[in-house]
Amino acid sequence: MFRFGAVICSAITFAALFAFTAGGCQATEQALSNGMGQITGKSEGSTRIPLNGDDLAIDTLGDLGYLGGLKLTSKDKDFGGLSGLLVSEDGNRFLSVSDKGNWITGKLLYRDGELIGVREIKIAPMLDPGGQSIEGKKFGDAESLIGDLDGRVLVSFEGEPRIWAYDLSLEGFAARPTPLAMPPEARHVKNNGGLEGIAQLKDKAGTLLALTEDTYDDHGNMKGWLIRPGGSSSVSLKAIRPFKLTDLAVLPNGDVLTLERRFTPMGGPGFQIRRIDGATIQPGATLDGTIVASAGRPWSVDNMEGLDIRQDKTGKLLIYIVSDDNFIVLQRTLLMMFELKE
């Protein structure tokens, strides 16, 4: 996770940064819910957004066809900071995790194959192995989410690097996690630049690919690991500066998509998506791939952090991305849907 609210505050003279007025630069960080497994739900809203603010007719970004996007809002004080993302197989529901250790879920609305709204947003605190709500930024900084929305999910955390497995099929958001074994080196990563994205590869061993956001090897590439039952090995992702990794997702054929985010005071936010050939993901490899899409202003972008893929009944590959507003008033929670054109 990268916080650019402070940069906005120090560089507010670049008022066009987000095309916002500088009404205030203080981050509105919210308190965690007190209940253990308690679900809250308050009035929410979603506003449709164009792909490109300068040309509303544009509906293609690189290899992606735009199928709708939303700016999400909620009166619930715990709403925000969305990082990881899961969308149900039928596309009707989503699940996310937040920087403050919350589950966030809701229903997705469509019309003529396009994403048009979200309703029934609910929020619940994530629990630790002892059944207590996760407390504090250090322990609650959930960053990536994979698995079955109604079953077993894996969540990676950045502040205190770890991966926890939750079985949502039995107790829902009251589920207690089981910690997964981690590579020892993963404990020694850059503060606020550690474990960021995880993906379950399509191999017989059930390998997890885990990559960092801002921790680099001796060659300047982002560190990562292949985690298998009984052991792990190192990999890295070729750095394309100023982009930093924020999430991963696996295509049906085994290729991996990376979601990467950049921010500069003059250029504002941007993101890119890379496609990595699944066959190249081997111990010791430096991973790289083709750029599927890349966007900055005037495209609808923010701090893009969550990525998921689903395949519909017709075989279309649908890509969903969500942004993390960091609980800062100058940022937005965006949820966008695309079709990957192959």
C-alpha positions as CSV (number, residue, x, y, z in Angstrom):
1,M,0.0,0.0,0.0
2,F,1.2,3.5,-0.9
3,R,-0.2,6.6,0.7
4,F,-0.1,9.6,-1.5
5,G,-2.3,11.8,0.7
6,A,0.7,13.4,2.3
7,V,2.2,14.1,-1.1
8,I,-1.0,15.8,-2.2
9,C,-0.9,18.0,0.9
10,S,2.7,19.0,0.3
11,A,2.1,19.5,-3.4
12,I,-1.3,21.1,-3.4
13,T,-0.1,24.0,-5.5
14,F,-0.4,21.5,-8.3
15,A,-4.2,21.9,-7.9
16,A,-5.0,20.1,-11.0
17,L,-3.5,16.9,-9.6
18,F,-6.9,15.2,-9.3
19,A,-9.0,18.0,-10.7
20,F,-10.2,18.4,-7.1
21,T,-10.4,21.6,-5.1
22,A,-8.1,21.7,-2.1
23,G,-10.8,21.9,0.5
24,G,-8.6,20.2,3.1
25,C,-5.7,17.8,3.3
26,Q,-6.2,16.0,6.5
27,A,-6.7,12.2,6.2
28,T,-10.0,11.1,7.6
29,E,-8.8,7.8,9.1
30,Q,-11.6,5.8,10.6
31,A,-11.8,3.7,13.7
32,L,-12.3,-0.1,13.5
33,S,-15.7,-1.7,14.4
34,N,-15.8,-3.0,17.9
35,G,-17.9,-6.1,17.3
36,M,-16.3,-9.5,16.7
37,G,-17.9,-10.8,13.5
38,Q,-20.5,-8.1,13.7
39,I,-21.7,-6.9,10.3
40,T,-22.6,-3.3,9.8
41,G,-24.4,-1.8,6.9
42,K,-25.4,1.8,6.2
43,S,-26.6,3.8,3.3
44,E,-24.3,3.5,0.3
45,G,-24.1,5.0,-3.1
46,S,-22.5,4.4,-6.5
47,T,-22.0,6.9,-9.3
48,R,-21.2,5.7,-12.8
49,I,-17.9,7.1,-14.2
50,P,-16.6,7.3,-17.8
51,L,-13.4,5.5,-18.8
52,N,-11.9,8.8,-20.1
53,G,-13.0,12.1,-18.7
54,D,-12.0,14.0,-21.8
55,D,-13.8,11.8,-24.3
56,L,-16.8,10.0,-23.1
57,A,-17.0,7.9,-26.3
58,I,-13.7,6.0,-25.5
59,D,-14.5,2.5,-24.4
60,T,-11.1,0.7,-24.9
61,L,-7.9,0.8,-22.9
62,G,-5.1,-1.2,-24.5
63,D,-6.4,-4.8,-24.6
64,L,-9.3,-4.0,-22.3
65,G,-12.8,-3.2,-23.3
66,Y,-14.6,-1.0,-20.8
67,L,-17.8,-2.5,-19.3
68,G,-18.6,0.1,-16.7
69,G,-17.2,1.8,-13.6
70,L,-18.4,3.2,-10.4
71,K,-17.4,5.6,-7.7
72,L,-18.5,4.0,-4.4
73,T,-19.5,5.9,-1.3
74,S,-20.9,4.9,2.1
75,K,-22.0,6.6,5.3
76,D,-20.4,3.9,7.3
77,K,-17.3,5.3,8.9
78,D,-15.4,2.0,8.3
79,F,-15.9,2.1,4.6
80,G,-12.7,2.7,2.5
81,G,-9.2,1.5,2.1
82,L,-10.2,-1.4,-0.2
83,S,-7.3,-3.4,-1.4
84,G,-7.8,-7.1,-2.3
85,L,-10.8,-8.1,-4.4
86,L,-12.9,-11.2,-5.1
87,V,-15.9,-11.4,-7.4
88,S,-18.3,-14.4,-7.3
89,E,-18.3,-16.8,-10.2
90,D,-21.7,-15.4,-11.3
91,G,-20.6,-11.8,-10.9
92,N,-23.4,-10.9,-8.5
93,R,-21.3,-10.3,-5.4
94,F,-17.9,-9.0,-4.4
95,L,-15.7,-9.3,-1.3
96,S,-12.8,-7.0,-0.4
97,V,-10.5,-6.4,2.5
98,S,-9.3,-3.1,3.8
99,D,-6.2,-1.4,5.2
100,K,-7.8,-1.4,8.6
101,G,-8.6,-5.1,8.8
102,N,-12.2,-5.2,7.7
103,W,-14.2,-7.4,5.3
104,I,-16.3,-5.4,2.9
105,T,-18.9,-7.1,0.7
106,G,-21.8,-6.1,-1.5
107,K,-24.0,-7.0,-4.5
108,L,-23.2,-5.9,-8.0
109,L,-25.8,-4.7,-10.5
110,Y,-25.6,-4.9,-14.3
111,R,-27.5,-3.8,-17.3
112,D,-26.9,-5.2,-20.8
113,G,-23.6,-6.7,-19.6
114,E,-22.3,-3.5,-18.0
115,L,-21.6,-2.7,-14.4
116,I,-24.1,0.0,-13.2
117,G,-24.3,-0.2,-9.4
118,V,-23.5,-1.6,-6.0
119,R,-26.0,-2.2,-3.2
120,E,-26.2,-3.8,0.3
121,I,-22.6,-3.0,1.3
122,K,-21.8,-4.7,4.5
123,I,-18.7,-4.3,6.7
124,A,-17.3,-6.6,9.4
125,P,-14.0,-6.7,11.3
126,M,-11.6,-9.5,10.5
127,L,-10.6,-11.7,13.4
128,D,-7.2,-13.0,14.5
129,P,-6.6,-16.6,15.5
130,G,-7.7,-15.9,19.0
131,G,-11.1,-14.6,17.8
132,Q,-10.4,-10.9,18.5
133,S,-10.9,-8.1,16.0
134,I,-7.6,-7.2,14.4
135,E,-6.3,-4.0,16.0
136,G,-4.2,-1.3,14.6
137,K,-2.7,-0.4,11.2
138,K,0.4,-2.7,11.7
139,F,-1.7,-5.9,12.1
140,G,-4.7,-4.9,10.1
141,D,-3.1,-3.9,6.8
142,A,-4.8,-6.5,4.6
143,E,-3.6,-6.2,1.0
144,S,-4.5,-9.2,-1.2
145,L,-7.4,-11.7,-1.2
146,I,-7.8,-14.9,-3.2
147,G,-10.0,-18.0,-3.0
148,D,-13.7,-18.9,-2.9
149,L,-16.0,-16.1,-1.8
150,D,-18.2,-18.7,0.0
151,G,-15.4,-21.0,1.1
152,R,-11.7,-20.8,1.9
153,V,-9.9,-17.5,1.3
154,L,-6.3,-16.5,1.8
155,V,-5.5,-12.9,2.9
156,S,-2.0,-11.4,2.8
157,F,-1.0,-8.6,5.2
158,E,1.7,-6.1,4.7
159,G,2.4,-4.4,8.1
160,E,3.2,-7.6,9.8
161,P,4.0,-9.9,6.8
162,R,1.8,-13.0,6.8
163,I,-0.8,-15.0,5.0
164,W,-3.9,-16.2,6.9
165,A,-6.5,-18.7,5.7
166,Y,-10.1,-18.1,6.6
167,D,-12.9,-20.6,6.0
168,L,-16.0,-18.5,5.4
169,S,-18.2,-21.5,4.6
170,L,-18.9,-22.3,8.3
171,E,-18.9,-19.1,10.3
172,G,-18.8,-16.4,7.7
173,F,-17.0,-13.3,8.9
174,A,-16.8,-14.8,12.4
175,A,-14.3,-17.2,11.1
176,R,-10.9,-17.4,12.8
177,P,-7.8,-17.7,10.5
178,T,-5.1,-20.4,10.3
179,P,-1.7,-18.9,9.6
180,L,0.3,-20.3,6.7
181,A,4.0,-21.0,6.8
182,M,6.0,-18.2,5.4
183,P,9.5,-17.9,3.9
184,P,11.8,-16.6,6.6
185,E,13.0,-13.8,4.2
186,A,9.4,-12.5,4.0
187,R,9.7,-11.4,7.5
188,H,12.4,-8.9,6.6
189,V,10.9,-6.6,4.0
190,K,10.7,-2.9,3.7
191,N,8.2,-1.2,6.0
192,N,5.1,-0.2,4.0
193,G,6.6,-2.0,1.0
194,G,6.3,-5.6,1.9
195,L,3.9,-8.5,1.0
196,E,1.4,-7.0,-1.4
197,G,0.0,-9.5,-3.9
198,I,-0.7,-13.2,-3.8
199,A,-2.0,-15.6,-6.5
200,Q,-2.8,-19.4,-6.5
201,L,-1.0,-20.8,-9.5
202,K,-2.6,-23.5,-11.6
203,D,-0.1,-26.3,-10.9
204,K,-0.5,-29.6,-9.2
205,A,1.5,-28.5,-6.2
206,G,-0.9,-25.7,-5.3
207,T,1.9,-23.1,-5.4
208,L,1.3,-19.6,-4.1
209,L,3.0,-16.7,-5.9
210,A,3.7,-13.9,-3.4
211,L,5.2,-10.6,-4.5
212,T,6.2,-7.4,-2.6
213,E,5.4,-3.9,-3.4
214,D,8.6,-2.0,-2.7
215,T,11.3,-4.5,-1.5
216,Y,14.0,-5.1,-4.1
217,D,16.7,-7.6,-4.8
218,D,20.3,-6.8,-5.8
219,H,19.2,-6.3,-9.4
220,G,16.6,-3.7,-8.5
221,N,13.6,-6.0,-9.1
222,M,10.7,-6.6,-6.7
223,K,11.2,-9.5,-4.4
224,G,8.8,-12.5,-4.3
225,W,8.5,-16.1,-3.5
226,L,6.9,-19.3,-4.7
227,I,5.4,-20.9,-1.6
228,R,4.7,-24.7,-1.7
229,P,3.8,-27.2,0.9
230,G,7.1,-28.1,2.5
231,G,9.1,-25.2,1.3
232,S,9.6,-22.0,-0.8
233,S,11.9,-20.5,-3.4
234,S,12.7,-17.0,-4.5
235,V,11.4,-15.2,-7.6
236,S,11.3,-11.5,-8.6
237,L,9.2,-9.2,-10.7
238,K,11.0,-6.9,-13.2
239,A,10.6,-3.4,-11.9
240,I,9.2,-0.8,-14.4
241,R,9.6,2.4,-12.4
242,P,7.7,4.3,-11.1
243,F,5.2,1.5,-11.0
244,K,4.9,-0.7,-7.9
245,L,3.0,-3.9,-7.6
246,T,-0.4,-3.9,-5.9
247,D,-2.2,-7.2,-6.8
248,L,-2.2,-10.4,-8.8
249,A,-4.8,-12.6,-10.5
250,V,-4.6,-15.8,-12.5
251,L,-6.2,-16.4,-15.9
252,P,-7.8,-19.7,-16.8
253,N,-4.8,-20.7,-18.9
254,G,-2.4,-20.1,-16.0
255,D,-1.0,-16.8,-17.1
256,V,-0.8,-14.1,-14.3
257,L,-1.9,-10.5,-14.5
258,T,-0.2,-7.9,-12.3
259,L,-1.9,-4.7,-11.2
260,E,0.7,-2.0,-10.7
261,R,0.3,1.6,-9.5
262,R,2.3,4.8,-9.8
263,F,2.0,8.3,-8.4
264,T,3.9,11.4,-9.1
265,P,3.1,15.0,-7.9
266,M,3.0,16.3,-11.4
267,G,1.5,13.3,-13.2
268,G,-0.9,12.2,-10.5
269,P,-2.0,8.5,-10.2
270,G,-1.8,5.9,-12.9
271,F,-1.8,2.1,-13.3
272,Q,-0.7,-0.6,-15.6
273,I,-1.5,-4.3,-16.0
274,R,1.1,-6.8,-17.2
275,R,0.5,-10.3,-18.4
276,I,3.0,-12.9,-17.4
277,D,3.3,-16.3,-19.2
278,G,2.5,-18.9,-16.6
279,A,5.1,-21.2,-17.9
280,T,7.9,-18.7,-17.0
281,I,7.0,-18.7,-13.3
282,Q,9.8,-20.9,-12.0
283,P,12.1,-20.8,-9.0
284,G,14.7,-18.1,-9.4
285,A,13.0,-16.5,-12.4
286,T,12.7,-12.8,-13.0
287,L,9.2,-12.4,-14.1
288,D,8.1,-10.0,-16.9
289,G,5.4,-9.8,-19.5
290,T,3.5,-7.7,-22.0
291,I,1.6,-4.5,-21.0
292,V,-2.1,-5.2,-21.4
293,A,-3.2,-1.7,-20.4
294,S,-1.7,1.5,-19.0
295,A,-3.5,4.7,-17.9
296,G,-3.1,8.0,-16.1
297,R,-4.9,11.3,-16.4
298,P,-7.5,12.0,-18.0
299,W,-8.5,8.3,-17.6
300,S,-10.6,7.4,-14.6
301,V,-7.8,6.3,-12.2
302,D,-7.0,6.4,-8.5
303,N,-4.9,4.3,-6.2
304,M,-5.7,1.0,-7.9
305,E,-5.0,-1.8,-5.5
306,G,-7.4,-4.8,-6.1
307,L,-7.7,-7.1,-9.1
308,D,-9.8,-10.2,-9.9
309,I,-10.8,-12.2,-13.0
310,R,-13.9,-14.2,-13.8
311,Q,-15.0,-16.0,-16.9
312,D,-18.7,-15.7,-17.8
313,K,-20.9,-18.3,-19.5
314,T,-20.0,-17.1,-22.9
315,G,-16.2,-17.5,-22.3
316,K,-15.5,-13.8,-21.9
317,L,-12.7,-12.9,-19.5
318,L,-13.9,-10.2,-17.2
319,I,-11.4,-8.1,-15.3
320,Y,-12.4,-6.1,-12.1
321,I,-10.2,-3.6,-10.4
322,V,-10.8,-1.5,-7.3
323,S,-9.0,1.5,-5.8
324,D,-7.9,2.2,-2.2
325,D,-8.9,5.7,-1.1
326,N,-6.7,5.5,2.0
327,F,-9.5,7.1,4.0
328,I,-8.4,10.4,2.4
329,V,-11.0,12.9,1.2
330,L,-9.1,13.7,-2.0
331,Q,-9.1,10.1,-3.2
332,R,-11.9,7.9,-4.4
333,T,-13.1,4.3,-4.2
334,L,-13.4,3.2,-7.8
335,L,-14.7,-0.2,-9.0
336,M,-14.2,-0.8,-12.7
337,M,-15.0,-3.7,-15.0
338,F,-13.3,-4.7,-18.3
339,E,-13.3,-7.4,-20.9
340,L,-9.8,-8.8,-21.8
341,K,-9.6,-8.9,-25.5
342,E,-7.4,-11.8,-26.7
